[in-house]
Amino acid sequence: MPATPLPYPEGRPRSFRATVHGTVFGGRAELVDEMKDGDRVLLVADPPGDEAPGVWIHLEAGDPVGHLPPEIASWLWPWLHAGGGASATALRVHGEDVPSWRRLVVQVECRGAA
């Protein structure tokens, strides 16, 4: 029997913009350089077990490009892990002239359990 999804976190927006962190590690900067405004991206919740699980941003091809800030992951991760759904789009993609934590801004749309 499927688990009952968690209700959507009270007081949290279902639609929001967020910066993507960690874009300069592990060859991710090259992936961000190839992105453009409007690209669809995937939200991937860390598996359970991490002390502070994150929510990662992946290209549609599967490559990770960074993660949402911990302040967002702290409430979004439990909801996603419990069956909530969300989609994201690259809203703004900047180059090396912008600080790394502001190079990629995504628009997130949450759907699913009320």
Secondary structure per residue as TSV (DSSP state, phi and psi in degrees):
chain	resnum	aa	ss	phi	psi
A	1	M	-	360.0	129.8
A	2	P	-	-67.1	147.8
A	3	A	-	-71.2	149.3
A	4	T	-	-74.4	125.3
A	5	P	-	-63.8	149.3
A	6	L	-	-65.5	145.8
A	7	P	-	-65.2	156.2
A	8	Y	-	-63.1	138.3
A	9	P	-	-56.7	122.4
A	10	E	T	-61.3	136.3
A	11	G	T	81.1	1.9
A	12	R	-	-102.3	141.4
A	13	P	-	-72.6	142.9
A	14	R	S	-83.2	-17.3
A	15	S	E	-132.3	125.5
A	16	F	E	-156.9	161.7
A	17	R	E	-105.7	145.1
A	18	A	E	-148.0	147.5
A	19	T	E	-77.9	155.6
A	20	V	-	-109.6	125.4
A	21	H	B	-99.5	160.3
A	22	G	-	77.6	22.3
A	23	T	T	-77.5	-7.9
A	24	V	T	-104.5	3.4
A	25	F	S	-101.8	149.9
A	26	G	T	59.1	35.2
A	27	G	T	77.3	9.0
A	28	R	H	-69.2	-29.5
A	29	A	H	-59.6	-37.5
A	30	E	H	-65.8	-36.9
A	31	L	H	-66.8	-42.3
A	32	V	H	-63.8	-38.6
A	33	D	H	-59.7	-27.6
A	34	E	T	-86.8	-9.6
A	35	M	-	-80.7	162.5
A	36	K	-	-139.8	158.4
A	37	D	T	-52.7	135.9
A	38	G	T	96.2	-10.6
A	39	D	-	-64.1	137.1
A	40	R	E	-77.7	141.3
A	41	V	E	-131.3	165.5
A	42	L	E	-108.4	145.4
A	43	L	E	-100.6	125.9
A	44	V	E	-126.7	117.3
A	45	A	E	-81.4	135.6
A	46	D	-	-55.2	152.3
A	47	P	-	-68.2	158.1
A	48	P	T	-63.6	156.4
A	49	G	T	117.2	-26.4
A	50	D	-	-70.9	147.7
A	51	E	S	-62.3	-41.7
A	52	A	S	-132.2	81.6
A	53	P	-	-62.6	145.7
A	54	G	-	-111.2	173.7
A	55	V	E	-121.5	116.9
A	56	W	E	-98.3	150.7
A	57	I	E	-103.4	123.7
A	58	H	E	-120.0	148.4
A	59	L	E	-66.4	160.2
A	60	E	T	-59.0	-26.8
A	61	A	T	-74.3	-10.7
A	62	G	S	110.4	-14.1
A	63	D	-	-72.2	132.1
A	64	P	E	-76.5	139.4
A	65	V	E	-117.1	-8.7
A	66	G	E	158.9	-168.3
A	67	H	E	-139.6	157.8
A	68	L	-	-70.9	154.1
A	69	P	-	-57.7	147.8
A	70	P	H	-56.7	-30.8
A	71	E	H	-63.0	-31.8
A	72	I	H	-84.0	-45.3
A	73	A	H	-58.3	-30.8
A	74	S	H	-61.2	-30.0
A	75	W	H	-107.1	-27.2
A	76	L	H	-78.7	-37.8
A	77	W	H	-56.9	-51.2
A	78	P	H	-58.9	-38.1
A	79	W	H	-68.3	-45.5
A	80	L	H	-62.5	-44.0
A	81	H	H	-63.6	-29.0
A	82	A	T	-86.3	5.3
A	83	G	T	115.0	-0.6
A	84	G	-	-66.5	157.3
A	85	G	E	-125.4	148.5
A	86	A	E	-152.1	153.9
A	87	S	E	-128.3	161.3
A	88	A	E	-146.7	153.1
A	89	T	E	-134.7	140.9
A	90	A	E	-68.9	115.9
A	91	L	E	-86.5	-47.1
A	92	R	E	-138.8	131.3
A	93	V	E	-121.6	122.0
A	94	H	-	-115.3	167.7
A	95	G	-	-97.3	-165.3
A	96	E	T	-65.2	-12.9
A	97	D	T	-76.3	-4.9
A	98	V	S	-113.2	141.0
A	99	P	-	-52.2	144.5
A	100	S	G	-54.8	-38.8
A	101	W	G	-74.5	-3.0
A	102	R	G	-119.1	6.0
A	103	R	S	-69.2	-29.6
A	104	L	E	-130.2	122.7
A	105	V	E	-118.2	130.1
A	106	V	E	-115.5	152.6
A	107	Q	E	-103.3	121.6
A	108	V	E	-109.8	135.0
A	109	E	E	-123.2	114.6
A	110	C	E	-95.1	141.3
A	111	R	E	-139.1	173.2
A	112	G	S	112.0	-144.3
A	113	A	-	-52.9	141.7
A	114	A	-	-73.9	360.0
